[in-house]
């Protein structure tokens, strides 16, 4: 898969008419706060329908404008396509619309997989050290690209979770309606069991690939293991929710479920999060991200687009070398503050100044 060109106007500080991209390596350089990350985020937005950084879509529209637009031309093995994303500010409301080949995307699940990307930022290097929510996001975003059904299950689960939590708060004042909790318990179990099965299969697959990559980076001195740590199992989920009714009402929130799951990273059977050095943690994160690429290749027979947001400066020379040697077959878009010795045989160089490519 390739991005042939990108246009953007009003998306954060970007004003890009039609920037053609190289099918190999594209280096975007410039000073800080010029829009380099915004360029990558615009691509990410067209892939997932959401920002990587902003909590609300309204934050994505340039403060001096009331609308934002992105258009990306893609090329897959057998066909080309156009993805358009538009944001319109109307009073306090932000209206989002996404089109594929000029036809509206009515459900977000229909967008996933149309633009396959792997985003790698300095924050990802801290994946192991971060909290469980970051590791769940890492897992969920990748699975969503490969399975629109998973996205639907995840959305319905969180919708039911929101309703159950609202009911729990109301039951703190009136416990007479406690029996109605079972309705939302059933919903959580229904979608949660499917999510657990999908996550389990995904982590088993990525563990095998990441372990091999990690051994190569560390010259076979370290054994990396990723293990899915669900807070409940498919067998005991319903029973766990029923037993926790009184506690959940007291706290006003659902304490057990797939929304509290985690991934454990171990190196040579020792917790990488608690006892790994910074170098080991970064190598483990790099291995996991490179494994993402391989899983997409295996699952879709397409190569994803790799987005590297100023990540090379965070890696030492050895890890830089390994990364660059293993992405030679991908279209890659790299951001940096200066023109560094990337050792790419062929690349396109673009200078970002105040949201424009010079």
C-alpha positions in Angstrom: 0.0 0.0 0.0 1.2 3.5 -0.8 0.1 7.1 -0.3 0.5 8.9 -3.6 -0.4 12.4 -2.4 -1.8 14.4 0.6 -3.7 17.6 0.7 -4.7 19.4 3.9 -6.2 22.8 4.8 -7.3 24.0 8.2 -6.2 20.8 9.9 -4.2 22.2 12.8 -1.6 24.5 11.1 -1.4 22.6 7.8 -1.8 24.4 4.4 -0.8 21.8 1.8 -2.3 21.9 -1.7 -1.1 18.6 -3.0 2.1 17.0 -1.8 3.2 14.0 -3.7 5.1 11.4 -1.8 7.8 9.0 -2.8 7.0 5.2 -2.7 10.1 4.7 -0.6 11.3 7.1 2.1 10.0 10.6 2.7 11.9 12.8 5.2 10.1 15.9 6.6 12.4 18.1 8.5 12.1 21.5 10.2 12.2 23.3 13.5 9.8 22.4 16.3 6.2 23.4 16.2 6.2 23.8 12.4 3.6 21.0 11.6 5.7 17.9 11.0 3.8 15.8 13.5 0.5 17.3 12.2 1.4 15.9 8.8 1.6 12.4 10.2 -1.4 12.9 12.4 -3.5 13.9 9.3 -2.6 10.5 7.8 -3.4 8.7 11.0 -6.8 10.6 11.2 -7.7 9.3 7.7 -6.8 5.7 8.8 -8.7 5.7 12.1 -11.1 8.6 12.0 -9.6 10.0 15.2 -6.6 12.0 16.4 -3.6 10.4 18.0 -3.3 13.3 20.4 -6.4 15.4 20.7 -9.3 14.4 22.9 -11.9 16.4 20.9 -12.2 16.9 17.1 -12.7 20.6 17.7 -9.0 20.8 18.7 -7.9 19.7 15.2 -9.4 22.8 13.4 -7.1 25.7 13.0 -8.1 28.4 15.5 -8.4 31.0 12.7 -10.8 28.7 10.7 -14.1 26.9 11.1 -13.3 23.9 8.9 -10.6 21.4 8.2 -10.1 19.1 5.2 -7.7 16.3 4.4 -7.5 14.4 1.1 -5.3 11.3 0.6 -4.8 9.4 -2.7 -3.8 5.8 -2.0 -2.6 3.0 -4.2 -3.1 -0.7 -3.3 -2.0 -3.7 -5.2 -5.0 -3.7 -7.5 -6.7 -0.4 -7.1 -6.3 3.3 -6.2 -8.6 5.2 -3.8 -9.4 8.6 -2.4 -10.0 9.2 1.3 -11.4 12.5 2.4 -11.9 13.7 6.0 -13.7 16.9 6.8 -14.4 18.7 10.1 -16.9 21.6 10.3 -17.3 23.8 13.4 -21.0 24.8 13.8 -21.4 26.8 17.1 -20.2 24.5 19.8 -20.7 21.4 17.7 -18.0 19.8 15.5 -19.3 17.7 12.6 -17.0 15.0 11.2 -17.5 13.4 7.8 -15.3 10.9 6.0 -15.6 9.8 2.4 -14.0 6.9 0.5 -14.0 7.4 -3.2 -16.5 10.2 -2.6 -19.0 8.0 -0.9 -19.8 8.7 2.8 -18.5 6.4 5.5 -21.6 5.8 7.7 -19.9 3.5 10.2 -16.3 3.9 11.4 -15.8 0.1 11.1 -16.1 0.6 7.3 -13.0 2.9 7.4 -10.6 0.5 9.2 -8.3 -1.3 6.9 -8.7 1.1 4.0 -5.4 2.9 4.9 -3.0 0.6 6.7 -0.5 2.5 8.9 1.8 1.8 11.7 2.7 5.0 13.7 5.9 5.0 15.8 6.5 8.0 18.1 8.8 8.6 21.1 5.7 7.9 23.3 5.6 4.3 21.9 9.2 3.8 23.1 7.7 4.2 26.6 5.0 1.6 25.9 6.3 -0.8 28.5 6.8 1.9 31.2 3.4 3.5 30.6 0.1 2.5 32.3 -2.2 -0.3 31.2 -4.4 2.0 29.1 -1.5 2.7 26.7 -0.9 -1.0 26.2 -4.6 -1.6 25.6 -4.7 1.2 23.0 -1.6 -0.4 21.3 -3.5 -3.7 21.1 -6.9 -2.3 20.2 -5.9 0.0 17.4 -3.9 -2.7 15.7 -6.7 -5.3 15.9 -9.2 -2.7 14.7 -7.2 -2.3 11.4 -7.4 -6.0 10.8 -11.0 -6.7 12.1 -13.9 -4.2 11.7 -16.0 -6.7 13.8 -13.6 -6.2 16.7 -14.1 -2.5 16.5 -17.9 -3.0 16.6 -17.6 -5.3 19.6 -15.3 -2.8 21.4 -17.7 0.1 20.7 -20.7 -1.8 22.0 -18.9 -3.0 25.1 -17.9 0.6 26.0 -21.5 1.7 25.3 -22.8 -0.9 27.7 -20.1 -0.1 30.2 -21.1 3.6 30.2 -24.8 2.7 30.8 -23.9 0.3 33.6 -21.7 2.9 35.4 -24.5 5.4 35.1 -26.9 2.9 36.7 -24.4 2.1 39.5 -24.3 5.8 40.5 -28.1 6.0 40.5 -28.2 2.8 42.7 -26.2 4.5 45.3 -29.3 6.5 46.1 -31.9 3.9 45.3 -31.0 0.2 45.4 -34.5 -1.0 44.6 -33.6 -1.3 40.9 -30.5 -3.5 41.6 -31.9 -6.3 39.5 -31.6 -4.2 36.3 -27.8 -4.5 36.6 -28.1 -8.0 35.1 -29.2 -6.5 31.8 -25.9 -4.6 31.4 -24.0 -7.6 32.9 -25.3 -9.7 30.0 -24.2 -7.1 27.5 -20.7 -6.8 28.9 -20.3 -10.5 29.0 -21.6 -11.0 25.4 -19.2 -8.5 23.8 -16.4 -8.9 26.4 -16.0 -12.7 25.8 -15.5 -12.1 22.0 -13.0 -9.3 22.7 -11.0 -11.5 25.1 -10.8 -14.3 22.5 -9.6 -11.9 19.8 -7.1 -10.2 22.1 -5.7 -13.6 23.2 -5.2 -14.7 19.6 -3.6 -11.4 18.6 -1.1 -11.3 21.5 -0.1 -14.9 20.8 0.7 -14.0 17.2 2.5 -10.8 18.0 4.5 -12.5 20.8 5.9 -15.0 18.4 7.0 -12.4 15.9 8.3 -9.8 18.5 10.3 -12.5 20.2 12.2 -13.3 17.0 12.8 -9.6 16.3 14.0 -9.0 19.8 16.5 -11.9 19.7 17.9 -10.5 16.4 18.3 -7.0 17.9 20.0 -8.3 21.1 22.1 -10.9 19.2 20.2 -13.7 20.9 21.0 -12.7 24.4 17.4 -11.7 25.5 14.1 -13.6 25.3 11.1 -11.3 25.0 7.6 -12.5 25.9 4.3 -10.7 25.6 1.5 -12.1 27.6 -2.1 -11.0 27.6 -3.4 -10.4 31.1 -7.2 -10.2 31.2 -8.8 -9.1 34.4 -11.5 -11.8 33.8 -11.8 -14.9 31.7 -14.5 -15.9 29.3 -15.6 -18.6 31.8 -15.8 -16.4 34.9 -16.8 -13.0 33.5 -20.5 -13.3 34.3 -19.9 -14.7 37.8 -17.4 -12.0 38.6 -19.8 -9.2 37.6 -22.6 -10.7 39.7 -20.4 -11.1 42.7 -19.1 -7.5 42.4 -22.5 -5.8 42.4 -22.3 -4.5 46.0 -18.7 -3.3 45.5 -19.5 -1.7 42.2 -22.5 0.2 43.6 -20.4 1.4 46.5 -17.7 2.8 44.2 -20.1 3.8 41.4 -18.1 2.1 38.7 -17.5 -1.3 37.1 -14.3 -2.6 38.5 -13.9 -5.8 36.4 -13.9 -6.3 32.7 -11.9 -6.0 29.5 -11.5 -2.3 30.1 -8.9 -3.1 32.8 -6.9 -5.6 30.9 -3.1 -5.3 30.4 -0.2 -6.8 28.5 2.9 -8.0 30.4 6.3 -7.7 28.8 9.0 -9.9 30.3 12.7 -10.2 29.3 14.4 -13.5 30.3 11.3 -14.1 32.5 11.8 -10.9 34.4 9.2 -8.0 34.3 10.5 -5.4 31.7 8.3 -2.8 33.2 9.6 -3.1 36.8 13.1 -4.3 36.3 14.1 -3.6 32.7 16.6 -0.9 31.9 15.6 2.0 29.7 17.5 0.4 26.8 15.7 -3.0 27.3 12.3 -1.3 27.5 12.9 0.6 24.3 14.1 -2.5 22.5 11.0 -4.4 23.6 8.8 -1.6 22.4 10.7 -1.4 19.0 10.3 -5.2 18.6 6.5 -5.0 19.3 6.0 -2.1 16.8 8.0 -4.0 14.1 5.9 -7.1 14.8 2.8 -5.0 14.1 4.1 -4.4 10.6 4.7 -8.1 10.0 1.2 -9.0 11.3 -0.4 -6.6 8.8 1.6 -8.1 6.0 0.6 -11.6 6.9 -3.1 -10.7 7.5 -3.7 -8.5 4.4 -1.0 -9.3 1.9 -0.3 -5.5 1.9 2.5 -3.5 3.3 1.5 -0.8 5.7 2.7 2.8 5.6 5.2 3.5 8.4 5.1 6.8 10.2 8.2 7.7 12.2 7.6 10.8 14.3 11.1 12.0 15.4 11.7 8.5 16.8 15.2 8.0 15.4 16.7 10.6 17.7 15.4 8.5 20.6 17.2 5.4 19.5 20.9 4.6 19.8 22.9 3.8 16.7 22.5 0.1 17.0 18.7 0.2 17.2 18.5 2.9 14.5 20.5 0.7 12.2 18.3 -2.3 12.9 15.1 -0.3 12.3 16.3 1.2 9.1 17.5 -2.1 7.7 14.2 -3.7 8.3 11.8 -1.1 6.7 13.4 -1.1 3.2 10.2 -2.5 1.6 7.8 0.0 3.2 6.7 3.5 2.2 8.1 5.4 5.2 7.4 9.0 6.3 10.0 10.3 8.8 10.0 13.6 10.7 13.1 15.1 12.2 14.4 18.5 13.3 17.5 18.2 11.2 18.8 16.4 8.1 20.6 13.4 9.6 22.6 10.5 8.2 19.8 8.1 7.6 21.7 5.9 5.2 18.7 5.6 2.9 19.7 4.8 -0.7 16.7 6.8 -2.1 14.5 9.3 -0.3 12.5 12.5 -0.9 13.3 15.5 1.3 10.7 18.0 2.3 11.2 21.1 4.5 8.2 22.0 6.7 7.8 25.7 7.6 4.7 27.0 9.4 2.5 24.2 8.1 3.7 24.3 4.5 6.1 22.1 2.6 8.8 24.2 1.1 
